[in-house]
């Protein structure tokens, strides 16, 4: 990752995505599905499955892209987002939660989870985490 002005080209691209999203009135599920379709494998399969899990279990949520990542909203507040590994050449994808999410546990708690594979167990964990986040 070559740095230019302190940011990598991947970080600059993410900022450009954010600015485009911020000025778009058309950032919706179609935008998310289009973004997912452009992801390389295995990121695309993980993103499709996470999208299906969240939209099936939380039908009142809306979705949009956030820095180019699929993000899921309750009203105007982002609950969670899927950051795919290849975007920043990372070792694994992550499911992250915003600071508006109610995942608090004492003085320290996780808000980002590595995702490498989705089995029924991980799917159940995602549903439980999102339920807790919006409780």
N, C-alpha and C positions, 0 to 999 in steps of 0.2 A: 504494500500500500504506500504509494508515494504521496507525500504531504505537500500541499500547496497552500500557502497562507495559513498553516496550522491545521488544515483539514485535508483528509484524503479525498480522492476523486469520488469514492463511494459516499462519503459524508456530504460532499458538495451536491451530488445527485439527489440525496435524500432531502437536503434543504430546498432544492429546486422543486422536488415533488411536493413538499409542504407548501411552498408559495403558490404553486399551481392549484393545489387543493383548496387553499384558503380563499382564493379568488374565484373558485368554481361554484356555480349553483347546481351543478349536475353530479356532485360527489355522493353517490348512493350505492345500493347493492350492485347495480350494473358495473359501476366503477371498480368495486371490490372483485367481482367475478372476472373482469378483464385483467386486473392486476394479478390475480391468482393464475389465470391462464398463461401469463407470460413468465411465470416462475419456472426455473428448471426443476427436474426431479432430483431428489425426493421431496424437495420443498413444496412443489405443487400438490402432491398427494396429501401431505400433512395439512396444508392450508385448506384444501377442499374438505377434508374430514373435520377439521376444527370449525370451519364455517358451517358445515351441516349440523354438527353437535350444538353449536350455539343457537343457530336459527331455529332448529327443531325444539330445543328445550326452553328457549326464551323468545317466543314469537313477538313479544312487544318491543324487543330491541330493534334498533336500526343499525345499519352498518355504513361505513365510509372508509376511505383510505386516510391514513395518517402517516406522513413521511413516506408514503408509498406502501405502507403495511395495512393489511385488513384490520379494522378496528370496529368494536361493537359498543353501541351507545344505549343507555337508558335515558330517554329524554335528551337533554343537551349535554349530558355527562358521559365521557368515555369510561367504560368499565374495564375493558381489556383489549389487547391487540396481539397479533401474531407477527413476530419478527423472524423472517426466514433467514436461514444460515448463509445462503449464497450472497445476500445483499451486502454484507460486510466481510465475506470470506471467513465466517465463523465456523467453529467446529460443530455447532448444533443450533437448531432453531429454538426460539423461546416464546412462551406465552407470558405476556406481562400484564400487570394490572395498574391502573392509574391510582394516584393518591386519593381519589374520591372513593375508592373501594374500601369496604369494611372488612379488611383481612387482619386487623390489629390483634396482636397477641402479646400483651405485656409491653416491654420497651423495645422489642426487636422482632421482626417477622419477615418472611419472604414475600416478595411481590413479583418476582420473575422466576419462571420454571423452565428448565431445559426440556426440550421435546425432541426425541430421536425416533420414536415409534409410538403408534397409538394402538393399544389393545383395549379390550373392554374395561380393564382396570383403570387405565389412564383416562379413558372417556368418562368414567364415573367420577374420577378425581376432578376433571375439568368442570363437570356439571356441579359438583359440590362446591368447588372454589368460586364459581360464578354466582351460585346461590348465596354463599356467604358474603361475597363482595357487594351484593345489592341488598343485603338484609338490613 
